[in-house]
Structure formats: structure tokens, C-alpha cells
């Protein structure tokens, strides 16, 4: 391949890498302490703006800014999948054109076509109206696009005599998520014989082209709304909660087994031969009775949290929410509000789902921390603080959940009972200290 062809490929690799954008962290308003305040937050003319890294500012909307652009997630998803197929086809053509012996004119034509498709894809994703479409959705699509751009750059980099250093560093340092890209940093080809080396390189091109194809196909299964994007995350979070509960339960059961084993050993002692050593014991220490009881109650709180997640999944994610929030509650614990009924806009629903996910992921991280803190020897004061924090985060998540079930007596009552049970568990823990 001529130097002109090499330069054309290098330019496309560098351009494709420039389209890789780190997804912005989730930025949602803080959940207030009461449901009325949360309803008021929705009903107000306040808008959250990003000031800088980790900083937020709530500003008053100007008149005329309340109108929001329309956005059809289904239609967007169809076009996105179509662009993925087009890029996959262009990658195939470019790969065939760049394989030795390559004709410079053909290489330039195919690489230009691929570059145009990458440009269209990057612009299309950048056009997503985050306010209406939702932050969780945008993060999912941007992450998938990053995979495609990096996979494409990795394929083209194989045809360069001098590799693009930036891409090589990304591959070596594993700065991108695993998945379709896991094969990009592998060296293809044999180590002996020119024919074997050529065959190995050709296999390498095909493998890397396959990685791009796979990444493009994922667009067809991508979420079509913030609702779907959060629902996907919810399934992962439920699995993490289940793992934490199972870990604690296994810890408790294992402790009982150790106790039975120790009792049998005591019965078999023949006066103490002095042959016992530290090496004869398991690495994990046996819990004291106090530690065991605290672990049981902590697991009860984790199980209650899992039930809460299941309920929120059923009422907030498995069904399409009402577009109207009433101002009255059917339970005594949630007092009535003087605010008028609210008709939700698409951006309101997107923000509610983002808030729900933001609260829930904090709970999952904390639940995992609770589970790992229960190994003996325990810092019981620290564990109780973690449990209290978990209860507070559950309360925040429940508040957001109440927006979805406002005025539905059965579900409001269940959330009341959940909070009451959480308080009961914490009260029992405090009484035994």
C-alpha cells in the first residue's frame, strides 16, 4: 500500500477515536425529604444545570423554555440500527479494500465512505435530546457507540505499518469496557514462515472485522427509551442484591456448621495432646452469638431491600406510568398536599426514572458494603451506621416510587409497611446494643 493510502487510514483511525466520548455521570436533583416537596420539585419551573465537575445549579426557567422538543425513541432506535448495519457493511468493504495487495484508489474510496458513516453516527448520537430521552438512555447508547468506534479504529490500525500510538495505549491499558472489544489487543498471525504470517494476518483482519460486526449488531437490541434503559440496569442491580443476601446467609450457615464441628471436636478430646495449632482452623473466624444475631438482622434488612426493589420494578418499570400525578394520598402517613394535579411531560418521566436509578444504584453499592462488613470480627457500631444509611437510602427510593403510585391505595400502603418494617429492624438492633 502506498504512503497516501496509509495516511488516509491513519487519518480515519484518529478521527474515529475523536468520536469516543466518555458518558457524562448521572446528574439529577437531590431527592427532598418529603413526598410533597418531591411533587413540588416536579411542579416547579426549576431546571437542573451542570456548572462544572460534580457541581449543580438549580436555576429558574425563563418564559418560553417550558416547551420541549418532541422525540420518538422507537423511530430513533430504528434509524440507529440502520446506521449500525450501514457501518458494518462499510467496514466489510474497507477491510477487503485494505487487504494486501491493496490498490490505493480503492482504499481511499472505501475509507472515505466508512469515515462518512462514522461521522453520521457520531452526529446522530450527539443529537439525542438528553432532557427528553433521559440520561441513563444516553449513557447506554454512547457506551455502545464508543465500542463501535474503538472496534473500527482497532481494525483499521492493523493495516498501518506504524500503529496509532493512542489506540495502542487504550488497548494495552484496557481503558475501555470488555465485551466486543476484548480481542482488539491480541496479536494475530503465526510466527514462522511468510505464508503462515500472511494467513495469520488475514485471519486477524477477519477477527477484528467480526468484532465490529458484533458491536454494530448490539444497536439492534439497544433500549428505545429511558424506561427500557433503567429496566435493564434494574435487572443487574437485583442480581447484585441477591448475591449480597446469599453471601450473608452462607456466612450465617457456615458459622453454625463450624459450631457443630467444634462441639464434636470437644467431645473427642482425650485430655489435650497439645497438637492443636493455628493452621488447623479455617481462615474465617467463628462469629460470636452477638455477631450472628446482628448478621441475621442485617440480612433481614437486605431481604426487605430486595422486596422493595421487586415492588418498584413491578410498579415503576413493568408498567407504563400514569401521566397525571394526583395531589391526594390514600394513606395517613403521606399527608395531602395543596398542589394541583400535575400532568407529566416526557422530560418529567425521564427525570423520574433517572432519579429512581440514581437512588437505587447507591442502595446496591451500600448493600454490598453491608454484606462484606459482617465477617468476624465485626465493627458493630460501623455496621449499624451502614444499616441506618441503607434505611435512609431506601426511604429516598420509596419517595421516588411514590410518584409512580400516587393515589393507588394498595401500593401506597405496601410502601408504608416497608418503611415501618425497616424501622422495626433498626429498633431491634438498637435495643440489643
C-alpha positions as a Markdown table, in Angstrom:
| # | Residue | x | y | z |
|---|---|---|---|---|
| 1 | Unk | 0.0 | 0.0 | 0.0 |
| 2 | Unk | 1.3 | 3.5 | -0.9 |
| 3 | Unk | 2.0 | 6.2 | 1.7 |
| 4 | Unk | -1.1 | 8.0 | 0.5 |
| 5 | Unk | -3.2 | 5.0 | 1.4 |
| 6 | Unk | -1.5 | 4.6 | 4.7 |
| 7 | Unk | -2.1 | 8.3 | 5.6 |
| 8 | Unk | -5.8 | 8.0 | 4.7 |
| 9 | Unk | -6.2 | 5.1 | 7.0 |
| 10 | Unk | -4.3 | 6.8 | 9.8 |
| 11 | Unk | -6.5 | 9.9 | 9.5 |
| 12 | Unk | -9.6 | 7.8 | 9.8 |
| 13 | Unk | -8.3 | 6.0 | 12.9 |
| 14 | Unk | -7.5 | 9.3 | 14.6 |
| 15 | Unk | -10.9 | 10.8 | 13.5 |
| 16 | Unk | -12.8 | 7.7 | 14.8 |
| 17 | Unk | -11.0 | 7.9 | 18.2 |
| 18 | Unk | -12.1 | 11.6 | 18.4 |
| 19 | Unk | -15.7 | 10.3 | 18.4 |
| 20 | Unk | -15.2 | 8.3 | 21.6 |
| 21 | Unk | -16.9 | 10.4 | 24.3 |
| 22 | Unk | -16.9 | 9.4 | 27.9 |
| 23 | Unk | -20.5 | 9.2 | 29.0 |
| 24 | Unk | -21.4 | 12.0 | 31.4 |
| 25 | Unk | -22.1 | 11.0 | 35.0 |
| 26 | Unk | -25.7 | 10.9 | 36.1 |
| 27 | Unk | -26.8 | 14.3 | 37.3 |
| 28 | Unk | -30.3 | 14.5 | 38.9 |
| 29 | Unk | -31.8 | 16.8 | 41.6 |
| 30 | Unk | -31.4 | 15.6 | 45.1 |
| 31 | Unk | -34.5 | 13.8 | 46.4 |
| 32 | Unk | -36.1 | 16.0 | 49.1 |
| 33 | Unk | -37.2 | 14.7 | 52.5 |
| 34 | Unk | -41.0 | 14.6 | 51.8 |
| 35 | Unk | -43.3 | 13.5 | 49.0 |
| 36 | Unk | -44.9 | 16.9 | 48.9 |
| 37 | Unk | -41.5 | 18.5 | 48.3 |
| 38 | Unk | -40.8 | 16.0 | 45.6 |
| 39 | Unk | -44.1 | 16.7 | 43.9 |
| 40 | Unk | -43.4 | 20.4 | 44.3 |
| 41 | Unk | -40.0 | 19.9 | 42.7 |
| 42 | Unk | -41.7 | 18.4 | 39.6 |
| 43 | Unk | -44.3 | 21.1 | 39.5 |
| 44 | Unk | -41.9 | 24.0 | 39.8 |
| 45 | Unk | -40.2 | 25.8 | 37.0 |
| 46 | Unk | -36.8 | 24.7 | 38.2 |
| 47 | Unk | -34.2 | 23.2 | 35.9 |
| 48 | Unk | -31.0 | 21.5 | 36.8 |
| 49 | Unk | -27.9 | 22.8 | 35.1 |
| 50 | Unk | -24.4 | 21.5 | 35.2 |
| 51 | Unk | -21.9 | 24.1 | 36.4 |
| 52 | Unk | -18.8 | 22.1 | 36.4 |
| 53 | Unk | -17.4 | 18.7 | 37.5 |
| 54 | Unk | -19.6 | 17.4 | 40.3 |
| 55 | Unk | -21.4 | 20.8 | 40.7 |
| 56 | Unk | -25.0 | 21.5 | 40.0 |
| 57 | Unk | -27.1 | 24.7 | 40.0 |
| 58 | Unk | -30.8 | 24.9 | 40.1 |
| 59 | Unk | -32.0 | 27.9 | 38.0 |
| 60 | Unk | -35.3 | 29.4 | 37.2 |
| 61 | Unk | -36.6 | 28.7 | 33.7 |
| 62 | Unk | -37.3 | 31.7 | 31.5 |
| 63 | Unk | -40.8 | 32.0 | 29.9 |
| 64 | Unk | -41.0 | 30.1 | 26.7 |
| 65 | Unk | -38.4 | 27.5 | 27.9 |
| 66 | Unk | -41.1 | 25.1 | 29.1 |
| 67 | Unk | -41.7 | 23.8 | 25.6 |
| 68 | Unk | -39.7 | 20.7 | 24.9 |
| 69 | Unk | -38.8 | 19.2 | 21.6 |
| 70 | Unk | -40.6 | 16.0 | 20.5 |
| 71 | Unk | -38.5 | 12.8 | 20.4 |
| 72 | Unk | -39.6 | 9.4 | 19.1 |
| 73 | Unk | -37.4 | 6.8 | 20.7 |
| 74 | Unk | -38.7 | 3.9 | 18.6 |
| 75 | Unk | -38.0 | 5.8 | 15.3 |
| 76 | Unk | -34.6 | 6.8 | 16.6 |
| 77 | Unk | -33.8 | 3.2 | 17.5 |
| 78 | Unk | -34.8 | 2.0 | 14.0 |
| 79 | Unk | -32.5 | 4.6 | 12.4 |
| 80 | Unk | -29.7 | 3.8 | 14.8 |
| 81 | Unk | -29.9 | 0.1 | 14.0 |
| 82 | Unk | -29.9 | 1.1 | 10.3 |
| 83 | Unk | -26.7 | 3.1 | 10.7 |
| 84 | Unk | -25.2 | 0.2 | 12.6 |
| 85 | Unk | -25.9 | -2.1 | 9.6 |
| 86 | Unk | -24.5 | 0.5 | 7.2 |
| 87 | Unk | -21.3 | 0.9 | 9.2 |
| 88 | Unk | -21.0 | -2.9 | 9.3 |
| 89 | Unk | -21.2 | -3.1 | 5.5 |
| 90 | Unk | -18.7 | -0.2 | 5.1 |
| 91 | Unk | -16.3 | -1.9 | 7.4 |
| 92 | Unk | -16.5 | -5.1 | 5.3 |
| 93 | Unk | -15.8 | -3.2 | 2.1 |
| 94 | Unk | -12.9 | -1.2 | 3.7 |
| 95 | Unk | -11.4 | -4.5 | 5.0 |
| 96 | Unk | -11.5 | -6.1 | 1.6 |
| 97 | Unk | -10.0 | -3.0 | 0.0 |
| 98 | Unk | -7.2 | -2.7 | 2.5 |
| 99 | Unk | -6.1 | -6.3 | 2.4 |
| 100 | Unk | -2.8 | -6.8 | 0.6 |
| 101 | Unk | -2.3 | -6.3 | -2.2 |
| 102 | Unk | -4.2 | -3.1 | -1.8 |
| 103 | Unk | -4.9 | -0.5 | -4.6 |
| 104 | Unk | -4.6 | 3.0 | -3.3 |
| 105 | Unk | -7.5 | 4.4 | -5.2 |
| 106 | Unk | -9.9 | 1.7 | -3.9 |
| 107 | Unk | -8.6 | 2.1 | -0.4 |
| 108 | Unk | -9.2 | 5.8 | -0.4 |
| 109 | Unk | -12.7 | 5.4 | -1.8 |
| 110 | Unk | -13.7 | 2.7 | 0.8 |
| 111 | Unk | -12.1 | 4.5 | 3.7 |
| 112 | Unk | -13.8 | 7.8 | 2.8 |
| 113 | Unk | -17.2 | 6.0 | 2.7 |
| 114 | Unk | -16.5 | 4.4 | 6.1 |
| 115 | Unk | -15.4 | 7.8 | 7.5 |
| 116 | Unk | -18.7 | 9.4 | 6.3 |
| 117 | Unk | -20.8 | 6.7 | 8.1 |
| 118 | Unk | -18.8 | 7.1 | 11.3 |
| 119 | Unk | -19.3 | 10.9 | 11.1 |
| 120 | Unk | -23.1 | 10.4 | 10.6 |
| 121 | Unk | -23.3 | 8.0 | 13.5 |
| 122 | Unk | -21.4 | 10.3 | 15.9 |
| 123 | Unk | -23.6 | 13.3 | 14.9 |
| 124 | Unk | -26.8 | 11.2 | 15.2 |
| 125 | Unk | -25.9 | 10.2 | 18.8 |
| 126 | Unk | -24.9 | 13.7 | 19.7 |
| 127 | Unk | -28.4 | 14.8 | 18.6 |
| 128 | Unk | -30.1 | 12.8 | 21.4 |
| 129 | Unk | -32.1 | 15.4 | 23.5 |
| 130 | Unk | -30.9 | 14.2 | 26.9 |
| 131 | Unk | -33.6 | 16.1 | 28.8 |
| 132 | Unk | -36.4 | 14.3 | 27.0 |
| 133 | Unk | -34.7 | 11.0 | 26.2 |
| 134 | Unk | -33.1 | 10.6 | 29.6 |
| 135 | Unk | -29.6 | 10.4 | 30.9 |
| 136 | Unk | -29.5 | 6.7 | 31.5 |
| 137 | Unk | -30.6 | 6.1 | 27.9 |
| 138 | Unk | -28.0 | 8.5 | 26.5 |
| 139 | Unk | -25.2 | 6.8 | 28.6 |
| 140 | Unk | -26.2 | 3.4 | 27.2 |
| 141 | Unk | -26.2 | 4.5 | 23.6 |
| 142 | Unk | -23.0 | 6.5 | 24.0 |
| 143 | Unk | -21.2 | 3.5 | 25.5 |
| 144 | Unk | -22.4 | 1.2 | 22.7 |
| 145 | Unk | -21.2 | 3.8 | 20.1 |
| 146 | Unk | -17.8 | 4.0 | 21.9 |
| 147 | Unk | -17.4 | 0.3 | 21.4 |
| 148 | Unk | -18.1 | 0.6 | 17.7 |
| 149 | Unk | -15.7 | 3.5 | 17.2 |
| 150 | Unk | -12.9 | 1.8 | 19.1 |
| 151 | Unk | -13.5 | -1.5 | 17.3 |
| 152 | Unk | -13.4 | 0.2 | 14.0 |
| 153 | Unk | -10.2 | 2.0 | 14.9 |
| 154 | Unk | -8.7 | -1.2 | 16.1 |
| 155 | Unk | -9.4 | -2.9 | 12.8 |
| 156 | Unk | -8.0 | -0.1 | 10.6 |
| 157 | Unk | -4.9 | 0.1 | 12.8 |
| 158 | Unk | -4.0 | -3.4 | 11.7 |
| 159 | Unk | -3.4 | -2.1 | 8.2 |
| 160 | Unk | -0.9 | 0.5 | 9.3 |
| 161 | Unk | 2.8 | -0.1 | 9.1 |
| 162 | Unk | 3.2 | 2.3 | 12.0 |
| 163 | Unk | 0.4 | 1.9 | 14.5 |
| 164 | Unk | -1.5 | 4.8 | 16.1 |
| 165 | Unk | 0.0 | 5.1 | 19.5 |
| 166 | Unk | -3.1 | 6.4 | 21.2 |
| 167 | Unk | -5.1 | 3.4 | 20.3 |
| 168 | Unk | -2.3 | 1.0 | 21.2 |
| 169 | Unk | -2.3 | 2.6 | 24.7 |
| 170 | Unk | -6.0 | 2.2 | 25.1 |
| 171 | Unk | -5.8 | -1.4 | 24.2 |
| 172 | Unk | -2.9 | -2.2 | 26.5 |
| 173 | Unk | -4.3 | -0.3 | 29.5 |
| 174 | Unk | -7.8 | -1.7 | 29.0 |
| 175 | Unk | -9.4 | 1.7 | 29.4 |
| 176 | Unk | -12.5 | 0.5 | 27.6 |
| 177 | Unk | -15.1 | -1.9 | 28.8 |
| 178 | Unk | -14.7 | -5.5 | 27.9 |
| 179 | Unk | -17.1 | -7.3 | 25.6 |
| 180 | Unk | -16.9 | -7.0 | 21.8 |
| 181 | Unk | -13.6 | -5.2 | 22.1 |
| 182 | Unk | -11.7 | -7.8 | 24.1 |
| 183 | Unk | -10.0 | -9.2 | 21.1 |
| 184 | Unk | -8.7 | -5.9 | 19.8 |
| 185 | Unk | -5.3 | -6.0 | 21.5 |
| 186 | Unk | -4.5 | -9.6 | 20.5 |
| 187 | Unk | -1.7 | -10.0 | 18.0 |
| 188 | Unk | -2.8 | -12.1 | 15.1 |
| 189 | Unk | -0.7 | -14.3 | 12.8 |
| 190 | Unk | 1.8 | -17.0 | 13.0 |
| 191 | Unk | 5.4 | -16.7 | 14.0 |
| 192 | Unk | 7.2 | -18.7 | 11.3 |
| 193 | Unk | 7.1 | -18.8 | 7.5 |
| 194 | Unk | 5.9 | -16.0 | 5.3 |
| 195 | Unk | 2.8 | -17.9 | 4.1 |
| 196 | Unk | 1.8 | -18.6 | 7.7 |
| 197 | Unk | 2.3 | -15.0 | 8.6 |
| 198 | Unk | 0.2 | -13.8 | 5.7 |
| 199 | Unk | -2.6 | -16.2 | 6.6 |
| 200 | Unk | -2.4 | -15.2 | 10.2 |
| 201 | Unk | -2.7 | -11.5 | 9.3 |
| 202 | Unk | -5.7 | -12.3 | 7.1 |
| 203 | Unk | -7.3 | -14.2 | 10.0 |
| 204 | Unk | -6.6 | -11.3 | 12.2 |
| 205 | Unk | -8.4 | -8.9 | 9.9 |
| 206 | Unk | -11.4 | -11.2 | 9.8 |
| 207 | Unk | -11.5 | -11.5 | 13.6 |
| 208 | Unk | -11.3 | -7.8 | 14.1 |
| 209 | Unk | -13.9 | -7.1 | 11.4 |
| 210 | Unk | -16.1 | -9.6 | 13.2 |
| 211 | Unk | -15.7 | -7.6 | 16.4 |
| 212 | Unk | -17.0 | -4.5 | 14.6 |
| 213 | Unk | -19.9 | -6.5 | 13.2 |
| 214 | Unk | -20.8 | -7.8 | 16.6 |
| 215 | Unk | -20.6 | -4.3 | 18.1 |
| 216 | Unk | -22.9 | -2.9 | 15.4 |
| 217 | Unk | -25.5 | -5.7 | 15.9 |
| 218 | Unk | -25.9 | -4.7 | 19.5 |
| 219 | Unk | -27.5 | -1.5 | 18.3 |
| 220 | Unk | -30.5 | -3.6 | 17.2 |
| 221 | Unk | -31.0 | -4.6 | 20.8 |
| 222 | Unk | -30.4 | -1.2 | 22.4 |
| 223 | Unk | -33.0 | 0.4 | 24.6 |
| 224 | Unk | -35.6 | 2.6 | 22.8 |
| 225 | Unk | -36.4 | 4.8 | 25.9 |
| 226 | Unk | -35.1 | 5.8 | 29.3 |
| 227 | Unk | -37.7 | 3.5 | 30.7 |
| 228 | Unk | -36.1 | 0.5 | 29.0 |
| 229 | Unk | -32.6 | 1.6 | 29.8 |
| 230 | Unk | -33.3 | 1.8 | 33.5 |
| 231 | Unk | -35.2 | -1.5 | 33.4 |
| 232 | Unk | -32.0 | -3.2 | 32.1 |
| 233 | Unk | -29.9 | -1.7 | 34.9 |
| 234 | Unk | -32.6 | -2.8 | 37.4 |
| 235 | Unk | -32.1 | -6.4 | 36.5 |
| 236 | Unk | -28.4 | -6.2 | 37.1 |
| 237 | Unk | -28.9 | -4.5 | 40.4 |
| 238 | Unk | -31.4 | -7.1 | 41.5 |
| 239 | Unk | -28.8 | -9.8 | 40.8 |
| 240 | Unk | -26.2 | -7.9 | 42.9 |
| 241 | Unk | -28.7 | -7.7 | 45.8 |
| 242 | Unk | -29.4 | -11.4 | 45.6 |
| 243 | Unk | -25.6 | -12.1 | 45.7 |
| 244 | Unk | -25.2 | -10.0 | 48.8 |
| 245 | Unk | -28.1 | -11.8 | 50.6 |
| 246 | Unk | -26.7 | -15.2 | 49.6 |
| 247 | Unk | -23.3 | -14.2 | 50.9 |
| 248 | Unk | -24.6 | -13.2 | 54.3 |
| 249 | Unk | -26.8 | -16.3 | 54.6 |
| 250 | Unk | -23.9 | -18.6 | 53.7 |
| 251 | Unk | -21.9 | -16.8 | 56.3 |
| 252 | Unk | -24.5 | -17.5 | 59.0 |
| 253 | Unk | -25.0 | -21.1 | 57.9 |
| 254 | Unk | -21.2 | -21.7 | 57.8 |
| 255 | Unk | -20.9 | -20.3 | 61.3 |
| 256 | Unk | -23.5 | -22.9 | 62.5 |
| 257 | Unk | -21.5 | -25.7 | 60.8 |
| 258 | Unk | -18.3 | -24.5 | 62.5 |
| 259 | Unk | -20.1 | -24.5 | 65.8 |
| 260 | Unk | -21.3 | -28.1 | 65.4 |
| 261 | Unk | -17.8 | -29.2 | 64.2 |
| 262 | Unk | -16.2 | -27.5 | 67.2 |
| 263 | Unk | -18.6 | -29.2 | 69.6 |
| 264 | Unk | -17.8 | -32.6 | 68.1 |
| 265 | Unk | -14.1 | -31.9 | 68.4 |
| 266 | Unk | -14.5 | -31.0 | 72.1 |
| 267 | Unk | -16.3 | -34.3 | 72.7 |
| 268 | Unk | -13.5 | -36.3 | 71.1 |
| 269 | Unk | -10.7 | -34.7 | 73.0 |
| 270 | Unk | -8.6 | -37.1 | 75.1 |
| 271 | Unk | -7.2 | -34.8 | 77.6 |
| 272 | Unk | -5.5 | -32.4 | 75.3 |
| 273 | Unk | -2.4 | -33.6 | 73.5 |
| 274 | Unk | -1.2 | -30.1 | 72.7 |
| 275 | Unk | -1.2 | -30.9 | 69.0 |
| 276 | Unk | -3.6 | -28.1 | 68.0 |
| 277 | Unk | -2.2 | -25.3 | 66.0 |
| 278 | Unk | -3.5 | -22.2 | 64.3 |
| 279 | Unk | -3.1 | -23.9 | 60.9 |
| 280 | Unk | -5.8 | -26.5 | 61.9 |
| 281 | Unk | -8.5 | -23.8 | 61.9 |
| 282 | Unk | -10.4 | -22.3 | 59.0 |
| 283 | Unk | -9.3 | -18.8 | 57.8 |
| 284 | Unk | -12.7 | -17.3 | 58.7 |
| 285 | Unk | -13.3 | -16.8 | 62.4 |
| 286 | Unk | -16.4 | -18.1 | 64.0 |
| 287 | Unk | -19.0 | -15.5 | 64.9 |
| 288 | Unk | -19.9 | -14.7 | 68.5 |
| 289 | Unk | -23.6 | -15.0 | 69.2 |
| 290 | Unk | -23.9 | -11.2 | 69.2 |
| 291 | Unk | -22.3 | -11.1 | 65.8 |
| 292 | Unk | -24.6 | -13.8 | 64.4 |
| 293 | Unk | -27.7 | -12.0 | 65.6 |
| 294 | Unk | -26.6 | -8.7 | 64.1 |
| 295 | Unk | -25.9 | -10.6 | 60.8 |
| 296 | Unk | -29.3 | -12.1 | 60.8 |
| 297 | Unk | -30.9 | -8.7 | 61.3 |
| 298 | Unk | -28.7 | -7.1 | 58.7 |
| 299 | Unk | -29.7 | -9.8 | 56.2 |
| 300 | Unk | -33.4 | -9.2 | 57.1 |
| 301 | Unk | -32.9 | -5.5 | 56.1 |
| 302 | Unk | -31.2 | -6.7 | 52.8 |
| 303 | Unk | -34.1 | -9.0 | 52.1 |
| 304 | Unk | -36.5 | -6.2 | 52.7 |
| 305 | Unk | -34.5 | -4.0 | 50.3 |
| 306 | Unk | -34.8 | -6.7 | 47.7 |
| 307 | Unk | -38.5 | -6.9 | 48.2 |
| 308 | Unk | -38.6 | -3.1 | 47.8 |
| 309 | Unk | -36.7 | -3.3 | 44.5 |
| 310 | Unk | -39.1 | -6.0 | 43.3 |
| 311 | Unk | -42.1 | -3.8 | 44.1 |
| 312 | Unk | -40.6 | -0.8 | 42.4 |
| 313 | Unk | -39.8 | -2.9 | 39.4 |
| 314 | Unk | -43.4 | -4.0 | 39.1 |
| 315 | Unk | -44.9 | -0.6 | 39.7 |
| 316 | Unk | -42.4 | 1.7 | 38.1 |
| 317 | Unk | -40.8 | -0.3 | 35.3 |
| 318 | Unk | -43.0 | -3.2 | 34.3 |
| 319 | Unk | -46.0 | -0.9 | 33.6 |
| 320 | Unk | -46.3 | 2.4 | 31.8 |
| 321 | Unk | -46.9 | 5.1 | 34.5 |
| 322 | Unk | -49.8 | 7.5 | 34.5 |
| 323 | Unk | -49.1 | 10.9 | 33.0 |
| 324 | Unk | -51.0 | 12.5 | 35.9 |
| 325 | Unk | -49.9 | 12.8 | 39.5 |
| 326 | Unk | -52.7 | 13.4 | 41.9 |
| 327 | Unk | -52.3 | 15.7 | 45.0 |
| 328 | Unk | -54.0 | 13.4 | 47.5 |
| 329 | Unk | -52.8 | 10.3 | 49.2 |
| 330 | Unk | -54.9 | 7.4 | 50.3 |
| 331 | Unk | -52.8 | 6.7 | 53.4 |
| 332 | Unk | -52.4 | 8.6 | 56.7 |
| 333 | Unk | -48.7 | 8.6 | 56.6 |
| 334 | Unk | -48.5 | 10.6 | 53.5 |
| 335 | Unk | -50.4 | 13.8 | 54.1 |
| 336 | Unk | -52.4 | 15.6 | 51.5 |
| 337 | Unk | -50.9 | 18.4 | 49.5 |
| 338 | Unk | -52.4 | 21.7 | 48.4 |
| 339 | Unk | -50.7 | 21.4 | 45.0 |
| 340 | Unk | -52.9 | 20.9 | 41.9 |
| 341 | Unk | -52.7 | 17.7 | 39.9 |
| 342 | Unk | -49.6 | 17.5 | 37.7 |
| 343 | Unk | -49.7 | 16.4 | 34.0 |
| 344 | Unk | -46.3 | 14.9 | 33.3 |
| 345 | Unk | -44.2 | 15.7 | 30.3 |
| 346 | Unk | -41.9 | 13.2 | 28.7 |
| 347 | Unk | -38.9 | 15.0 | 30.3 |
| 348 | Unk | -40.6 | 14.6 | 33.7 |
| 349 | Unk | -40.9 | 10.9 | 33.3 |
| 350 | Unk | -37.3 | 10.6 | 32.1 |
| 351 | Unk | -36.1 | 12.5 | 35.2 |
| 352 | Unk | -38.2 | 10.4 | 37.5 |
| 353 | Unk | -36.6 | 7.2 | 36.0 |
| 354 | Unk | -33.1 | 8.7 | 36.3 |
| 355 | Unk | -33.8 | 9.7 | 39.9 |
| 356 | Unk | -35.1 | 6.2 | 40.6 |
| 357 | Unk | -32.0 | 4.6 | 39.1 |
| 358 | Unk | -29.7 | 7.1 | 40.8 |
| 359 | Unk | -31.2 | 6.3 | 44.2 |
| 360 | Unk | -31.2 | 2.6 | 43.6 |
| 361 | Unk | -27.6 | 2.2 | 42.5 |
| 362 | Unk | -26.5 | 3.9 | 45.7 |
| 363 | Unk | -28.5 | 1.3 | 47.6 |
| 364 | Unk | -26.9 | -1.6 | 45.8 |
| 365 | Unk | -23.4 | -0.3 | 46.5 |
| 366 | Unk | -24.2 | 0.1 | 50.2 |
| 367 | Unk | -25.9 | -3.3 | 50.4 |
| 368 | Unk | -22.7 | -4.9 | 49.1 |
| 369 | Unk | -20.7 | -3.0 | 51.7 |
| 370 | Unk | -23.1 | -4.2 | 54.5 |
| 371 | Unk | -22.6 | -7.8 | 53.4 |
| 372 | Unk | -18.8 | -7.6 | 53.4 |
| 373 | Unk | -18.7 | -5.8 | 56.8 |
| 374 | Unk | -20.4 | -8.8 | 58.6 |
| 375 | Unk | -17.3 | -11.1 | 58.6 |
| 376 | Unk | -15.9 | -11.7 | 62.1 |
| 377 | Unk | -14.5 | -9.8 | 63.9 |
| 378 | Unk | -17.2 | -7.2 | 63.3 |
| 379 | Unk | -17.2 | -3.5 | 64.0 |
| 380 | Unk | -20.8 | -3.5 | 65.2 |
| 381 | Unk | -21.0 | 0.3 | 65.5 |
| 382 | Unk | -19.9 | 0.8 | 61.9 |
| 383 | Unk | -22.3 | -2.0 | 60.8 |
| 384 | Unk | -25.3 | -0.3 | 62.5 |
| 385 | Unk | -24.3 | 3.0 | 60.8 |
| 386 | Unk | -24.3 | 1.3 | 57.4 |
| 387 | Unk | -27.7 | -0.2 | 58.2 |
| 388 | Unk | -29.1 | 3.2 | 59.1 |
| 389 | Unk | -27.7 | 4.7 | 55.9 |
| 390 | Unk | -29.2 | 1.9 | 53.9 |
| 391 | Unk | -32.6 | 2.6 | 55.5 |
| 392 | Unk | -32.3 | 6.3 | 54.7 |
| 393 | Unk | -31.4 | 5.5 | 51.0 |
| 394 | Unk | -34.4 | 3.1 | 50.9 |
| 395 | Unk | -36.6 | 6.0 | 52.1 |
| 396 | Unk | -35.3 | 8.2 | 49.2 |
| 397 | Unk | -36.1 | 5.4 | 46.7 |
| 398 | Unk | -39.5 | 4.9 | 48.2 |
| 399 | Unk | -40.3 | 8.6 | 47.8 |
| 400 | Unk | -39.5 | 8.5 | 44.1 |
| 401 | Unk | -41.5 | 5.3 | 43.9 |
| 402 | Unk | -44.5 | 7.0 | 45.5 |
| 403 | Unk | -44.6 | 9.4 | 42.5 |
| 404 | Unk | -45.4 | 6.4 | 40.3 |
| 405 | Unk | -48.1 | 5.0 | 42.6 |
| 406 | Unk | -49.6 | 8.3 | 43.9 |
| 407 | Unk | -53.3 | 7.7 | 44.7 |
| 408 | Unk | -53.1 | 3.9 | 44.4 |
| 409 | Unk | -54.1 | 2.7 | 47.9 |
| 410 | Unk | -52.8 | -0.8 | 47.7 |
| 411 | Unk | -49.3 | 0.2 | 46.6 |
| 412 | Unk | -49.0 | 3.2 | 48.9 |
| 413 | Unk | -49.9 | 1.0 | 51.8 |
| 414 | Unk | -47.3 | -1.5 | 50.9 |
| 415 | Unk | -44.6 | 1.2 | 50.8 |
| 416 | Unk | -45.8 | 2.4 | 54.2 |
| 417 | Unk | -45.4 | -1.1 | 55.6 |
| 418 | Unk | -42.0 | -1.4 | 54.0 |
| 419 | Unk | -40.8 | 1.7 | 55.8 |
| 420 | Unk | -42.4 | 0.5 | 59.1 |
| 421 | Unk | -40.6 | -2.9 | 58.8 |
| 422 | Unk | -37.3 | -1.2 | 58.1 |
| 423 | Unk | -37.7 | 1.0 | 61.3 |
| 424 | Unk | -38.7 | -2.1 | 63.3 |
| 425 | Unk | -35.5 | -3.9 | 62.2 |
| 426 | Unk | -33.3 | -0.9 | 63.2 |
| 427 | Unk | -35.1 | -0.5 | 66.5 |
| 428 | Unk | -34.5 | -4.2 | 67.3 |
| 429 | Unk | -30.8 | -3.8 | 66.5 |
| 430 | Unk | -30.5 | -0.7 | 68.8 |
| 431 | Unk | -32.3 | -2.4 | 71.7 |
| 432 | Unk | -29.7 | -5.2 | 71.7 |
| 433 | Unk | -26.7 | -3.0 | 71.9 |
